[in-house]
Amino acid sequence: MNRRMVLYVLCLIMRVEAVLLVPPLVIALVQREEMAAFGFLVAIAALLGASLLTLLKKPRKKVFYAREGFIIVALAWFVVSVFGALPFWVSGAIPNFIDSLFETVSGFTTTGASILTDVEAVPMSLLYWRSFTHWLGGMGVLVFVLAIMPLAKNSGNTMHILRAESPGPQVDKLVPRMHNSAKILYAIYVGMTLLQIVLLLAGGMPVFESVTTAFGTAGTGGFSVLNDSMASFSPYLQSVVTVFMVLFGINFNIFFLVIMREYYKILRNEELWVYLGLLFGSIILITINVLPMFASVGESFHHAAFQVASIMTTTGFATVDFNMWPQLSRTILVILMVLGACAGSTGGGIKTARVVLLGKSFVRDVRKLLRPRSVALIKMNDRTVEEDTVRGVHSYLTAYILIALISVLLISINNFSLETTVTSVVSCMNNIGPGLDLVGPMGNYAAFSGFSKLVLSADMLIGRLEIFPMLMLLVPATWKAR
């Protein structure tokens, strides 16, 4: 393994994070939040100090392969989370470091699970940083670095990193050079975020709330700067957020195809239509189910659409306490937690693409029972899916179930209700935030023990990086020299 190159990239990421901490530092100085400003200064100094390691060991070869790509991604997310937690801890806004780490991991992984009981009491600069971690983590910390600077002359390096960090069963290039693909992805991401900010401002939302809400929506994270999430905003503002949550849950390749006017490829995209079908089908069912709880069909549809979009895209915003909804509606929402959004989006969950592939694989296997000698290929979007990809989906699902079961067992030590225990793990592994019962949309994770918060933090990282990059850290062979 090219250890020096791994260290080089990690130090580069630390320097980038130090720069990204400057805007909240400026906000802290302007707002005269002395302790918060001190916390940001400590974090910046620690990042710059640690990044000096590259001066001691410069890489001889700047080429690396899949193994290094997975390791860089896994370690990078851990590093940015640890250093990103320092402002919360040093400032005293979150006195316990494990709580600070939980909040920061939740931010970068776009989970939105929080231990804060009074969000509005937190200094503005820290709330900005808290929401900004969503925006950075949504597209991917490493994708951001790739977008602003190539890591090496070899374009294969960037492909290994993008493949390890991007959600979904496979990664496609938008253009031949991966560095340019990262730029295009971020251009679309920034453009959509700015458009949402403009529409929120047009609806009368204050500037700070518009920016942080757009960060939370774009990253499908769900951190709000208000205690009631989105409940106190107008129906117009809630509707804007609903639409953008749905949009950010779509594979970003679709938006690239729209720009290129290749509409025929969009019409043939099976994942997109399954995603929209599940979304609108769930909205209709929940609208009917919760109709007695609201004054009109329109109001019922409005809140059902918001919550379905929020849960399926794993954003986690809330307009009402869906913990009080009928069992059918809550069950649908839990199922949507697991299914998640599209591959290549900022959303979490298993991903619609994997669900489609699993369904096609199941049908093929049943047919082969009837005709054992037949050769049946799995196709998606008019393209044959390689057997390695299909096996990867099955391996992912197996690992997903095993990790979820182990996590539920470990979290059960807290002796909370089964609903709380299971949905907290499902919510964190799928990067959603709210669950049911104690961790419902109006609850939080403050009551969990420090050990449970570490387990759930690991679940958030495992879910965001889709299991394998994190598991590779535990395999001894990963660290052997070539």
C-alpha positions as CSV (number, residue, x, y, z in Angstrom):
1,M,0.0,0.0,0.0
2,N,1.2,3.5,-0.8
3,R,1.1,4.8,2.8
4,R,2.8,8.1,2.0
5,M,0.2,8.9,-0.7
6,V,-2.6,8.1,1.7
7,L,-1.1,10.4,4.3
8,Y,-0.5,13.1,1.6
9,V,-4.2,13.1,0.6
10,L,-5.4,13.1,4.2
11,C,-3.2,16.1,5.0
12,L,-4.5,17.8,1.9
13,I,-8.1,17.2,3.1
14,M,-7.2,18.6,6.5
15,R,-5.9,21.8,4.9
16,V,-9.2,22.1,2.9
17,E,-11.2,21.6,6.1
18,A,-9.2,24.3,7.8
19,V,-10.1,26.8,5.0
20,L,-13.8,25.7,5.2
21,L,-13.8,26.6,8.9
22,V,-13.0,30.3,8.1
23,P,-16.6,31.4,7.2
24,P,-18.1,30.2,10.5
25,L,-15.1,31.8,12.3
26,V,-16.0,35.1,10.6
27,I,-19.6,34.7,11.6
28,A,-18.5,34.1,15.2
29,L,-16.4,37.2,15.2
30,V,-19.1,39.4,13.7
31,Q,-21.7,38.0,16.1
32,R,-19.2,38.4,19.0
33,E,-19.4,34.8,20.0
34,E,-16.1,34.6,21.7
35,M,-16.1,31.0,22.8
36,A,-17.3,29.8,19.4
37,A,-14.6,31.8,17.7
38,F,-12.0,30.3,20.0
39,G,-13.3,26.9,19.2
40,F,-12.9,27.5,15.4
41,L,-9.4,28.9,15.9
42,V,-8.4,25.8,17.9
43,A,-9.8,23.5,15.2
44,I,-8.1,25.4,12.4
45,A,-4.8,25.4,14.2
46,A,-5.1,21.7,14.9
47,L,-5.8,20.9,11.3
48,L,-3.0,23.0,9.9
49,G,-0.6,21.6,12.5
50,A,-1.5,18.0,11.8
51,S,-1.3,18.6,8.0
52,L,2.4,19.5,8.4
53,L,3.1,15.7,8.5
54,T,3.3,15.9,4.7
55,L,6.5,17.9,5.0
56,L,8.1,15.0,6.9
57,K,7.1,12.3,4.4
58,K,6.4,13.3,0.8
59,P,5.1,10.6,-1.4
60,R,7.6,9.2,-4.0
61,K,4.9,7.9,-6.2
62,K,1.6,9.7,-6.5
63,V,-0.2,6.8,-8.1
64,F,-2.5,4.6,-6.0
65,Y,-5.1,1.9,-6.6
66,A,-8.5,0.7,-5.4
67,R,-7.1,-0.3,-1.9
68,E,-5.6,3.1,-1.3
69,G,-8.8,4.7,-2.6
70,F,-11.0,2.9,-0.1
71,I,-8.6,3.6,2.8
72,I,-8.3,7.3,2.0
73,V,-12.1,7.7,1.9
74,A,-12.7,5.8,5.1
75,L,-9.9,7.6,7.1
76,A,-10.8,11.0,5.6
77,W,-14.4,10.8,6.9
78,F,-13.2,9.9,10.3
79,V,-10.5,12.7,10.3
80,V,-12.9,15.4,9.2
81,S,-15.4,14.4,11.8
82,V,-13.0,14.4,14.7
83,F,-11.5,17.8,13.8
84,G,-14.9,19.1,12.8
85,A,-16.2,18.3,16.3
86,L,-13.6,20.5,18.0
87,P,-15.6,23.8,17.7
88,F,-18.6,22.3,19.4
89,W,-16.5,20.8,22.2
90,V,-13.9,23.6,22.8
91,S,-16.6,26.3,22.8
92,G,-18.6,24.5,25.4
93,A,-21.8,24.4,23.3
94,I,-21.6,20.6,23.5
95,P,-19.4,19.9,26.6
96,N,-19.1,16.2,26.0
97,F,-16.7,15.2,23.2
98,I,-18.6,12.0,22.3
99,D,-21.7,14.1,21.9
100,S,-19.8,16.6,19.8
101,L,-18.4,13.8,17.6
102,F,-21.9,12.3,17.3
103,E,-23.3,15.7,16.1
104,T,-20.5,16.2,13.7
105,V,-20.6,12.7,12.2
106,S,-24.3,13.1,11.9
107,G,-23.7,16.4,10.0
108,F,-21.0,15.1,7.6
109,T,-22.9,11.8,6.9
110,T,-26.1,13.9,6.3
111,T,-27.9,11.9,8.9
112,G,-29.4,14.7,10.9
113,A,-29.6,12.8,14.2
114,S,-29.0,15.2,17.0
115,I,-28.3,15.2,20.8
116,L,-29.2,18.9,21.1
117,T,-32.4,19.5,23.2
118,D,-32.5,23.2,22.5
119,V,-31.1,24.0,19.0
120,E,-32.0,27.7,19.2
121,A,-29.7,28.2,22.1
122,V,-26.6,27.2,20.1
123,P,-24.5,30.2,18.7
124,M,-25.2,31.2,15.1
125,S,-21.7,30.4,13.9
126,L,-21.9,26.8,15.2
127,L,-25.4,26.4,13.7
128,Y,-23.9,27.5,10.4
129,W,-21.0,25.0,10.6
130,R,-23.5,22.3,11.7
131,S,-25.6,22.8,8.6
132,F,-22.6,23.4,6.3
133,T,-21.3,19.9,7.2
134,H,-24.5,18.6,5.6
135,W,-23.8,20.4,2.4
136,L,-20.2,19.2,2.3
137,G,-21.1,15.6,3.1
138,G,-24.0,15.5,0.7
139,M,-22.0,15.2,-2.5
140,G,-18.9,13.9,-0.6
141,V,-16.0,15.5,1.1
142,L,-13.6,13.8,-1.3
143,V,-15.6,14.7,-4.4
144,F,-15.4,18.3,-3.2
145,V,-11.6,18.0,-3.0
146,L,-11.5,16.4,-6.5
147,A,-13.7,19.2,-7.8
148,I,-11.3,22.0,-6.7
149,M,-8.0,20.2,-7.4
150,P,-6.7,17.0,-9.1
151,L,-5.0,14.7,-6.6
152,A,-2.5,13.4,-9.1
153,K,-1.8,13.3,-12.8
154,N,-3.2,9.8,-13.0
155,S,-7.0,10.1,-13.5
156,G,-7.3,6.5,-12.2
157,N,-6.6,7.9,-8.7
158,T,-9.7,10.1,-8.8
159,M,-11.8,7.2,-10.1
160,H,-10.8,5.0,-7.2
161,I,-11.8,7.7,-4.7
162,L,-15.1,8.6,-6.4
163,R,-16.0,4.9,-6.6
164,A,-15.4,4.4,-2.9
165,E,-17.3,7.5,-1.8
166,S,-20.2,7.7,-4.3
167,P,-23.4,6.0,-3.3
168,G,-24.8,3.2,-5.4
169,P,-23.9,-0.2,-7.0
170,Q,-21.7,1.4,-9.7
171,V,-20.2,4.7,-10.7
172,D,-20.4,6.2,-14.2
173,K,-18.3,8.9,-15.6
174,L,-20.2,12.0,-16.9
175,V,-17.2,12.9,-19.1
176,P,-13.9,11.0,-19.8
177,R,-11.8,12.8,-17.1
178,M,-13.0,12.1,-13.5
179,H,-11.7,15.5,-12.3
180,N,-14.0,17.2,-14.8
181,S,-16.9,14.9,-13.8
182,A,-16.5,16.1,-10.2
183,K,-16.6,19.7,-11.3
184,I,-19.8,19.1,-13.3
185,L,-21.4,17.3,-10.3
186,Y,-20.5,20.2,-8.0
187,A,-21.7,22.8,-10.5
188,I,-25.1,21.2,-10.6
189,Y,-25.1,20.9,-6.8
190,V,-24.2,24.5,-6.3
191,G,-26.7,25.7,-8.9
192,M,-29.6,23.8,-7.3
193,T,-28.6,25.0,-3.8
194,L,-28.5,28.6,-5.0
195,L,-31.9,28.3,-6.7
196,Q,-33.5,26.9,-3.6
197,I,-32.0,29.8,-1.5
198,V,-33.6,32.3,-3.9
199,L,-37.0,30.6,-3.8
200,L,-36.9,30.5,0.0
201,L,-35.9,34.2,0.2
202,A,-38.8,34.9,-2.2
203,G,-41.2,33.3,0.4
204,G,-40.0,35.5,3.2
205,M,-37.6,33.2,5.0
206,P,-34.7,35.1,6.6
207,V,-31.3,34.9,5.0
208,F,-29.6,32.7,7.6
209,E,-32.5,30.3,7.8
210,S,-32.7,30.2,3.9
211,V,-29.0,29.3,3.6
212,T,-29.0,26.7,6.4
213,T,-32.2,25.1,5.2
214,A,-30.8,24.9,1.7
215,F,-27.7,23.3,3.0
216,G,-29.8,20.7,4.9
217,T,-32.0,20.0,1.9
218,A,-29.2,19.8,-0.7
219,G,-27.2,17.4,1.5
220,T,-30.5,15.6,2.4
221,G,-29.4,16.0,6.0
222,G,-32.2,17.7,7.9
223,F,-30.4,19.8,10.5
224,S,-32.7,22.7,11.3
225,V,-31.8,25.9,13.2
226,L,-35.3,25.8,14.9
227,N,-36.5,23.4,17.5
228,D,-39.6,22.5,15.6
229,S,-37.7,21.8,12.4
230,M,-39.9,23.1,9.5
231,A,-43.2,23.2,11.3
232,S,-43.3,27.0,11.9
233,F,-42.7,27.9,8.3
234,S,-45.4,28.7,5.8
235,P,-47.0,26.1,3.5
236,Y,-45.2,27.8,0.5
237,L,-41.7,27.4,2.2
238,Q,-42.5,23.8,3.2
239,S,-43.6,23.0,-0.4
240,V,-40.3,24.5,-1.8
241,V,-38.4,22.2,0.5
242,T,-40.6,19.2,-0.5
243,V,-39.8,19.7,-4.2
244,F,-36.1,20.2,-3.6
245,M,-35.9,17.1,-1.3
246,V,-37.4,15.1,-4.2
247,L,-34.9,16.6,-6.7
248,F,-31.9,16.0,-4.5
249,G,-32.9,12.4,-4.1
250,I,-32.6,11.8,-7.9
251,N,-29.4,10.6,-9.5
252,F,-27.3,13.6,-10.5
253,N,-26.6,11.9,-13.9
254,I,-30.3,12.7,-14.7
255,F,-29.7,16.4,-14.4
256,F,-26.6,16.1,-16.6
257,L,-28.7,14.4,-19.2
258,V,-31.2,17.2,-19.0
259,I,-28.5,19.7,-19.6
260,M,-27.2,17.7,-22.6
261,R,-30.9,17.3,-23.8
262,E,-30.6,13.5,-23.9
263,Y,-34.2,13.0,-22.9
264,Y,-34.5,9.5,-24.4
265,K,-32.0,8.2,-21.8
266,I,-34.1,9.8,-19.0
267,L,-37.2,8.1,-20.3
268,R,-35.4,4.7,-20.2
269,N,-34.0,5.2,-16.7
270,E,-35.7,2.4,-14.7
271,E,-34.4,3.6,-11.3
272,L,-36.0,7.1,-11.8
273,W,-39.4,5.7,-12.5
274,V,-39.4,3.2,-9.7
275,Y,-38.2,6.0,-7.3
276,L,-41.0,8.3,-8.4
277,G,-43.6,5.5,-8.4
278,L,-42.7,4.5,-4.8
279,L,-42.7,8.2,-3.8
280,F,-46.1,9.1,-5.2
281,G,-47.6,5.8,-4.2
282,S,-46.6,6.2,-0.6
283,I,-47.9,9.8,-0.6
284,I,-51.3,8.7,-1.8
285,L,-51.6,5.9,0.8
286,I,-50.5,8.1,3.7
287,T,-52.7,10.9,2.6
288,I,-55.7,8.6,2.8
289,N,-54.6,7.1,6.1
290,V,-54.0,10.4,7.9
291,L,-57.0,12.2,6.4
292,P,-59.0,12.2,9.7
293,M,-56.1,14.0,11.5
294,F,-56.3,17.1,9.2
295,A,-58.9,19.6,8.2
296,S,-58.8,18.9,4.5
297,V,-57.5,16.6,1.8
298,G,-55.1,19.3,0.7
299,E,-53.6,19.7,4.1
300,S,-53.3,15.9,4.5
301,F,-51.6,15.6,1.1
302,H,-49.3,18.5,1.9
303,H,-47.9,17.0,5.1
304,A,-47.9,13.4,3.6
305,A,-45.9,14.6,0.6
306,F,-43.4,16.5,2.9
307,Q,-42.8,13.5,5.2
308,V,-42.6,10.9,2.4
309,A,-40.1,13.1,0.5
310,S,-38.2,13.8,3.8
311,I,-37.9,10.1,4.8
312,M,-37.4,8.5,1.4
313,T,-34.6,11.0,0.5
314,T,-33.3,10.5,4.0
315,T,-33.4,14.3,4.7
316,G,-35.2,14.1,8.1
317,F,-37.0,17.5,8.1
318,A,-40.5,17.4,9.7
319,T,-43.6,19.6,9.6
320,V,-45.6,17.5,12.0
321,D,-44.9,14.8,14.6
322,F,-45.4,11.7,12.4
323,N,-44.7,9.6,15.4
324,M,-48.4,10.2,16.2
325,W,-49.7,9.0,12.8
326,P,-51.5,5.6,12.4
327,Q,-49.5,2.4,12.3
328,L,-49.9,2.0,8.6
329,S,-48.4,5.4,7.8
330,R,-45.5,4.8,10.2
331,T,-44.8,1.4,8.8
332,I,-44.6,2.9,5.3
333,L,-42.2,5.5,6.5
334,V,-39.9,2.9,8.1
335,I,-39.9,0.9,4.8
336,L,-39.0,4.0,3.0
337,M,-36.2,4.6,5.5
338,V,-34.6,1.4,4.3
339,L,-35.2,1.8,0.6
340,G,-33.8,5.3,0.4
341,A,-33.2,7.5,-2.6
342,C,-31.5,7.0,-6.0
343,A,-27.9,5.9,-6.5
344,G,-25.7,8.9,-7.4
345,S,-27.9,11.3,-5.3
346,T,-27.1,12.9,-2.0
347,G,-29.7,10.6,-0.3
348,G,-29.0,7.5,1.8
349,G,-30.6,4.1,2.3
350,I,-30.1,0.9,0.3
351,K,-30.8,2.9,-2.9
352,T,-33.6,2.3,-5.5
353,A,-31.1,1.0,-8.0
354,R,-30.2,-1.9,-5.7
355,V,-33.8,-2.6,-5.0
356,V,-34.5,-2.8,-8.8
357,L,-31.4,-5.1,-9.3
358,L,-32.5,-7.3,-6.4
359,G,-36.0,-7.7,-7.9
360,K,-34.6,-8.5,-11.3
361,S,-32.1,-11.0,-9.8
362,F,-35.0,-12.7,-7.8
363,V,-37.1,-13.0,-11.0
364,R,-34.2,-14.5,-12.9
365,D,-33.4,-17.0,-10.2
366,V,-37.0,-18.2,-10.1
367,R,-37.0,-18.6,-13.9
368,K,-33.8,-20.6,-13.8
369,L,-35.5,-23.0,-11.4
370,L,-38.0,-23.7,-14.2
371,R,-35.3,-23.7,-17.0
372,P,-32.0,-24.6,-15.4
373,R,-30.0,-24.5,-18.6
374,S,-31.2,-21.2,-19.8
375,V,-28.9,-18.2,-19.9
376,A,-30.6,-15.1,-18.5
377,L,-28.9,-11.7,-18.4
378,I,-30.0,-8.9,-16.1
379,K,-30.6,-5.6,-17.9
380,M,-31.1,-2.2,-16.5
381,N,-31.7,0.9,-18.6
382,D,-31.2,-1.2,-21.7
383,R,-27.7,-2.2,-20.6
384,T,-26.5,-5.6,-19.4
385,V,-25.5,-5.6,-15.8
386,E,-22.3,-7.4,-15.1
387,E,-22.5,-10.4,-12.7
388,D,-19.9,-8.8,-10.4
389,T,-22.3,-5.9,-9.9
390,V,-25.1,-8.2,-9.1
391,R,-23.0,-10.2,-6.6
392,G,-21.9,-6.9,-5.1
393,V,-25.5,-6.0,-4.4
394,H,-26.1,-9.3,-2.7
395,S,-22.9,-8.9,-0.6
396,Y,-23.9,-5.4,0.3
397,L,-27.4,-6.5,1.5
398,T,-25.9,-9.4,3.5
399,A,-23.4,-7.1,5.2
400,Y,-26.1,-4.5,5.8
401,I,-28.4,-7.0,7.6
402,L,-25.6,-8.4,9.7
403,I,-24.3,-5.0,10.8
404,A,-27.9,-3.8,11.5
405,L,-28.6,-6.8,13.7
406,I,-25.4,-6.5,15.7
407,S,-26.1,-2.7,16.2
408,V,-29.6,-3.4,17.4
409,L,-28.2,-5.9,19.9
410,L,-25.6,-3.4,21.2
411,I,-28.1,-0.5,21.4
412,S,-30.6,-2.7,23.3
413,I,-28.3,-2.4,26.3
414,N,-29.9,1.0,26.9
415,N,-33.2,-0.9,27.6
416,F,-35.3,1.5,25.5
417,S,-38.4,0.2,23.6
418,L,-38.0,-2.0,20.6
419,E,-39.4,0.7,18.4
420,T,-36.8,3.2,19.6
421,T,-33.9,0.7,19.4
422,V,-34.6,-0.6,15.9
423,T,-35.6,2.7,14.3
424,S,-32.5,4.5,15.8
425,V,-30.3,1.9,14.1
426,V,-32.3,2.0,10.8
427,S,-32.3,5.8,10.9
428,C,-28.5,6.1,11.5
429,M,-27.5,3.4,9.1
430,N,-29.6,4.9,6.4
431,N,-28.6,8.5,7.3
432,I,-32.1,9.7,8.0
433,G,-32.0,11.2,11.5
434,P,-35.5,10.8,13.0
435,G,-37.0,7.4,13.9
436,L,-39.9,6.5,16.0
437,D,-40.8,6.8,19.7
438,L,-37.9,8.5,21.7
439,V,-36.1,9.3,18.5
440,G,-39.1,10.6,16.6
441,P,-39.2,13.9,14.7
442,M,-39.7,15.9,17.9
443,G,-37.3,13.8,20.0
444,N,-33.5,13.4,19.9
445,Y,-30.6,11.0,20.8
446,A,-29.5,12.7,24.0
447,A,-30.8,9.9,26.3
448,F,-28.5,7.3,24.7
449,S,-25.3,6.2,26.5
450,G,-21.9,7.3,25.3
451,F,-21.2,3.7,24.1
452,S,-24.5,3.7,22.1
453,K,-23.7,7.1,20.5
454,L,-20.3,5.7,19.3
455,V,-22.1,2.6,17.9
456,L,-24.6,4.8,16.1
457,S,-21.8,7.1,14.9
458,A,-20.1,4.1,13.4
459,D,-23.4,3.1,11.8
460,M,-23.7,6.6,10.2
461,L,-20.3,6.3,8.7
462,I,-20.8,2.8,7.5
463,G,-24.2,3.7,6.0
464,R,-22.8,6.9,4.2
465,L,-19.8,5.0,2.8
466,E,-21.9,2.0,2.0
467,I,-20.2,-0.4,4.3
468,F,-17.1,-1.7,2.5
469,P,-14.7,1.2,2.8
470,M,-15.2,1.1,6.6
471,L,-14.9,-2.7,6.8
472,M,-11.7,-2.6,4.9
473,L,-10.0,-0.7,7.8
474,L,-10.5,-3.9,9.9
475,V,-9.0,-6.3,7.4
476,P,-5.2,-6.9,8.2
477,A,-4.4,-7.5,4.5
478,T,-5.4,-4.0,3.7
479,W,-2.4,-2.6,5.5
480,K,0.2,-4.9,4.0
481,A,2.8,-3.3,1.6
482,R,2.6,-4.3,-2.0
